[in-house]
C-alpha cells in the first residue's frame, strides 16, 4: 500500500476508535456520575444503555445515508457532531440533558464507524484484509485501554474528562480525513432537483421511522427490565409493540421500490445473513467474558479493581497484537481458516472457564483471557473480510452499518445473559453455568465455520478472498 492509503487508514482509524473508546471509558465514571447527579445506579446505568441503543440504530441508518449522500461528507459530519457533543456533554445541567447529548455522541460515532469500513472497501482495493487489520488495531486498542484510561482520567480530573479526551482525536481524524478521503459522487448528486417527496421516498423515511421506533421499543424494554431486575406488564406490552413495528418494517421494505435496508438483496445472499448472525454470536460470547470475568476476579477471587484492570489488559493487548498477523493471513488464505481457529480458541477458553475454581492460579486466568483476545483479533478481521466478499459495492454503507448493529445486539444480549444466569447476585456456580453456555455457543460457531465457506460463488473479483 502506498503512503496515501496508510494516511487514509490512520484518519479512518482515529475516527472509528471513538465508538469503542466512548462505550468502554464511561463504565468507570458511573460512581462519579451517580454522586454528581444524586441518582440510583439503575438510573445512571442508562448512560451506557443509551449509547448502545443509539449506536445500534444509527449505524445502518447512517450507512444508508452514506450510500446516498456520499461517504466523505457523512464521515466528516460525524466527526463534527462528536466534537460538539463531547464539548457540551460535561456542561449538562441535568442528567436528562446528559443522556440526550450521549445519544447525539453515539449518532456521531456511528456515522464515522458505518462509513469508515465503506471508505476502506471502496478506496483500498489491494490487500483489504491487511487494511481491515489496521482498523481492528484501532478499535481493539481503544476497547482494551478504554477502562484503564477512563479510570486514570476520572481519578485525576473527574468524570467530565472522559468526554474532553475525544477532542484531540476528533481534530486529528478530521484534518487527515479532509486531505486523504477522496471526493465521491453519490447517486444523489446526479439528481439535485428532486422534490421533497421524492427525496423522502429515496431515503425511505417511513422505513427508517419504523425501524427506529420498533428497535428502540424492543431494546429499551429489554434493558429496562435488566436494570430494574424484574419484567413489568409495561415492559411486555411495549416490547411486543416494538416487535409488531419491526414486522411491519419488514413488510414495508419488501414492498417499497427503494428500501432503507435492501431485504430482497439479503434474501438473495445467504452469506450476508450468515455473516451478521455469526458476528452477533461472536460478540455475545466475547462480551459475556468481557463483562463476566471482572466480576469473578473481584467478587470470587477478591482481586482489587486496579489489578483486575491490569489482568483484563491481557485480553485487549493480545487481540491488538494478533490483528496485523490476521490481516496478512486472511489476505493469503481467505477468512475461513481464521474463523475456524478463532472458534477453536473460543471453545478452549469457554471450557477453561467451566474448569476454573476459586483458587485457580492467576496465570490460568491470563491464559483464558489471551485465548479470547487472540480469537477476537482473528475473528474481527475475518468477519469484516467475509462481509466485504458478500456485500455489493454500492450497498457497502448500509451493510457495514447492519454489521455494526449485529455487534451491539451481541453486546446487549451478553448483558442480558449474565443477568439471567446470575440473578440478583454474582456467584461462582453461576459463572460456571455461564461458561457451559458459552462453550455451546463456541461449538456452534466452530460447526458453522467448518460447514460454510466464506467465499462467494465467484471469487475472482474479490480483493480479500483468493
N, C-alpha and C positions, 0 to 999 in steps of 0.2 A: 504493500500500500504506500502511496506517496504521502508527502508531508501534509498536503491539504486535507487528505482523508483522516490523518491522525488528529489534526486540529479539529476537524468536524466531529470526530468521535469524542474528543475531550469536551467540546462545547455541549454536545448532547448528553454526555455522561454527567457533567456537572449539573445539568438540569434534571435528569431522571432520578438522580440520587436524592433530590429534595423530598420525594414522596416517602421512601422508606426511612429517611432520616427523621422526618417530622412525625411519622407514625410510631417510631420507637423511642425517641427522646422524651416524649410527653409523659410516658409511663412513670418516670421518676419525679415528675413535677406534681403528681396527684396530691400528695400530702400538703405541699405548699399552696396549691390552688384551694384545697379543702379548707385550710386555715384562713386564706385571704378572703374567701367569699362566704365563710361560715356555713358550709353545706355538708350534707351527709355524703358518704363515699359513693353510694349508688347513684346520686345525682351528679357528682363530679366526674364519675366514670364516663359520662356522655361526651366528655372532651375527647375520649378515644373512639367511642362508638360513632359519633357524628362524622369523624374523619373517614372511618371505614365505609359508612353508608354513602357519604358524598363521593368518595373515590370509586366505589363500585358502580355508581350510576353515571358519574361524569365521564369516565374513561371511554365507554363505547359511544356516548353522545359526542364527545369532542373528537373521537376518531372519525366519526361520520362527518362532522363539521370540517375536518381537515381534508377529507376526500372531495368536498365541495368547494371550500374557500381557499385551500392551499395550506400546505403543511408548515411552511416557513412562518407565515403570519400567525397561525394558531400557536406555534411554539413560542414565538416572541411575545404574543399577547398573554400566554400563560405565565411567562416569567414576570411580566409587569404586574399581573394580578397577585402572584405570590409575594412580590416585593411590597405592594401596597398592603396586603393582608398581614404580612409579617411585621410591618411598621406600625400598623394600627391595633393589632390584637392586644399587645401589652397595655394599651391605653384604654381598654374597655372599662366602662363604668359599672357594668353588671355582668353576671355570668351568662345571661341570655345573649348579650351582645358578643361576648367571647365565643359562644357556640356558633353564632351566625358567621363571625369572621373566620372561625375554624373551618366551617363548611366552605366558605369562599376560598380559603387556603387550599383545601382539598381539591376544589374545582381547578384552581390554577395549576397545582402539581399534576393533576390528571391530564390537563391539556398537554403538558410537557411530556409525560410518560407515554400517553397514547400516540402522540405524533413522533416522539423520539425514535421508536422502533421503525416506524414507517419511513422516516428520513434515512435511516441506515439501509433499509431494504431497497429504497429507490436509488440512492446515490452511491452506494458501495456495492459493486457487483462482483468483486473478486474477493475470495476468502471471507465470505459473510460470517461464518461461524466464529472466525477469529475476531471480527468486529463485534459480534454479539458477546464474546467473552470479555471484551473490554468494558462493555456496558454492564455486564454481570459483575465485574470487579467493582465498579462504582456503586451499584445497588447493594451487593453483598457487603462491601466495606462500610457503607452507610448504616445498614442494618446491624452489622457486627459491633461498630463502635458507638452507635446511637445512644444506647442506655448508659454507657460509660461516660461519653462526652456530656450527655444530659445531666448526669449526676454531678460532674465537676462544675458545670455551668450553674446549676441550681444551688449548689453548695456555696459558690463564691459570689454570684450576682443575683440569685433569686430566680423564680420561675419565668419572668419576662425574658430572660437572656436566651431561652431556647427558641424564641421567635426571632430575636435580633440576629442570631448567628446565621440565619438564612441569607441576610443581605449581601455579604461579600460573595457567596456562591452564586446567587442570582445575578449579581452585577457581572461577574466574570463570565458566566454562561451566556448572558445577553450580548456582551461585547464580542465574544468569539463567534456566537451564532450569527450575529449581524454580518460578520465578514465571511464566514465559511459556508453557511447553508445557502445553496443556490436558489435563485428565484424560480418558482414553479408556476405553471399556468393551469389552474384548476378548471374544471368544466364550467364553473360559474362565470369565469372571465370571458367566455365567448358569448354570453347572453346577458349583457348588462341592463337590458331594457325590459326585463320580466316584471310583471305586475306583482303586488304584494301577495295576492292569492296564489300566483304561480310559484313564487318563492317559497311560500308555506308548504305547497304541495311537493316541491323539490326537496325541501328539508325534511318533510314528513312530520310536521308539528303534532298532528294527532297521535302518531306512533310514539314520539318522544314523550308526550304527556302521559299516555297510557303506561309506557314502560317505567317512567319515573315514579308516578303515583303508586302503581302496583308494587314496585320493588321497595319503595320507602315504607309502605304499609307492612309488607312481609318482614323486612329486615328490622324495622323499628320495634315491632311487636315481639319478634324473637329475642332481640337484645334487651328489651324492657323486661320480659319475663325472666331472662337470665340474671339481670342486675338486681331485680327485686326478690328473686328466689321463689316465685310462685307464678302460676298462669291464671289470669283472671278471665272472666267472661268477655271483657272488653278486648283483651289480647286476642282471644279466639275469633271474635266477630271481625275485628279489624284485619287480622291476618287472613281470614277467609275472603274478605272483600278484596284484599290485595291479590290473592290467588286468582279470583274471578277477573280482576282487571288485567292480569297478565295473560289469562286465557283469551280475553277479548283482544289484547295486543297481538297475540299470535295470529288470530283470525284476521285482524286488520292487515298485518304485514304480508300475509299470504295473498290478500286480495288487491292491495294497492300497487300502482304501477311503479312507484319509486320508493320502496320501503326504506325506513331508517336502518333496520337490520335485515339484510337480504336472506331471509329464512329459506327461500327456494334454493339459493346458492348453497346454503349449508346442507339442505336435504340432498343435493346432488353431490356433495363432497363429504362422505362419512369421515374422512380423515380430519376435517376441521372440527367436527363434533367430538371425535375421539381425543384429539389433542387437548381441547378445552376440558373434557371430562377427566382426563388423566392429570392435567395440571391442577385441577381443583382437588383431586385426591392427594396429589403430592404435597400441596400446601396444607391440607387438613392434617396430614401426618407430620410434616415438618413443624408447623406451629403448635401442634399438641406437645411436641417435645420442647419447643422453644419456650412455651408458657408453663409446661408441667415440671420440667427438671429444676428450675429455680425454686419452686415450692418444695420439692423433695429435698433439695440441699438445705434450705433454711428451716423447714418445719420438721423434717425427719432426721437430718444429719446435724442440725444446729450450726450450720455454716453461716458466717456473718454475711451481710449484704455486700460488703466490699469484696470478700473472697469469692462469693457467688458470681459477682460480675466478672472477676478475673477468670474464673473457670468457664463461664459462658463465652468468653472471648475465643476460646479454642474452637467453638462451633463456627463463628463467623470468619475467623482467620484461616481455618482450613478450607472453607468454601472459597475465600478470596484467593488463596494460593493455588487452588486447582483450576480456577476458571481459565487462565491463559492456556494451560495444557489441554483443557477440554476443547477449546476453540480449534487448536491445531489438529487434535484427534478427529473431531467431527468434520472438519474440512476434508480430511483424508478418507474417512470411513463412513460418513453419514451419521445421523442421530441415533440409529437403533442400537449399536453396541454400547454407547454411553448410557442410554436409557436402561439397558439390561444390567450393567454394572451398578448403576445408581440404585436400582430396585434391590439388587442383592445386598448392597451395603445397608439400605434401609431395613431390610429383613433381619440382617445380623444385629443391627443396632436395636431394633424392637425386641428381639429375643433376649438381648442382654439386659434390657430394662426389666423384663419379667424376672430375670435371674438375679437382679440386684437385691441386696438386703441392707438393713440399717447400719451394718459395719463394713460394707464393701470398701476396699481401698479406693482412694480418690483417683488413682491412675486409671482404674476401670471406668470411672465416670468420664474422665478426659477422653479415653478411647471411644466411648459411646458417642460423645459429642463430636469427636473428629470424624467418626463414621458418617454421622448425619451431615456434618459440614461438607465433607468431600462429595457425598451423594448430592447435596443441594447444589454445589458448584457444577457438577456434571449435568444434572437434570435441567437446571435453568437454561443453560446454553442449548442443550439437546432439544428441549421442548420448543424454544423460540425458533431454532433452525427447522424443526418439523412444521411449525406454523407457517414459516416462510415458504416451505415446499408446497403446502396445500392451499395457500391463500392467493387468489387472483391479485395481480399487482395493483389494479385500480381500486381494490377494496381493502388494501392493507391497513388503512387508518381504522376502519370500524372493526376489522378482525383483530387488530392489535389491541384495541380498546376492550373488546369482549374477552380477549385472552387475559388482560389485566384484571377484569372483573371476576374471572374464574379464580384468580389468586385470592381476591378478597372474600369470595364465597368460602373458599377453603379455610381462610383465616377465621372468619366468623363461625364456621361450623366447628373448628377446633376449640374455640372458646366455649361453645355450647356443649360439645362432647365432654370436655373436662368438667363442666358444671353438672352434667347429668351423672357422670361416673362418680364424682366426689361428693355430690350432695351439698350439705351445709358446711362441711369442714374437710380439709385435705387429710388423707390417711395413706399410710404405706400400702395397705391392701388395695385401696382404690387405685393407687399408682401402678401396682402390678396388673390390675384388671385393664387399665388404660394401655399398658404395654402389650397385653394379649390382643386387644382390639387393633392396635397399630400394627402388630405382626400380621394379622389377617389382611389389613389394607395393603401392607407392603407386598405380601404374597400375590394379591390381586394385581398390583402394578407389575410385578415380575411376570405373571402369566400374560398380561396384556402386552408387555414389551416383547415377549417371545412369539406371540401369536400374530402380531400385526407389524408389518414393515412400515417405517415412516416414509418410505419413498413413494412419490406419486407414480402414476401409471407410466408417464413419460418423463424420465428424469434427465433427459439430455439437455434441457434448457435450465435445469436447476443449478444455481450457483453454490448451493450448500451441499446437497447430497450427490455423490458421484458414483 
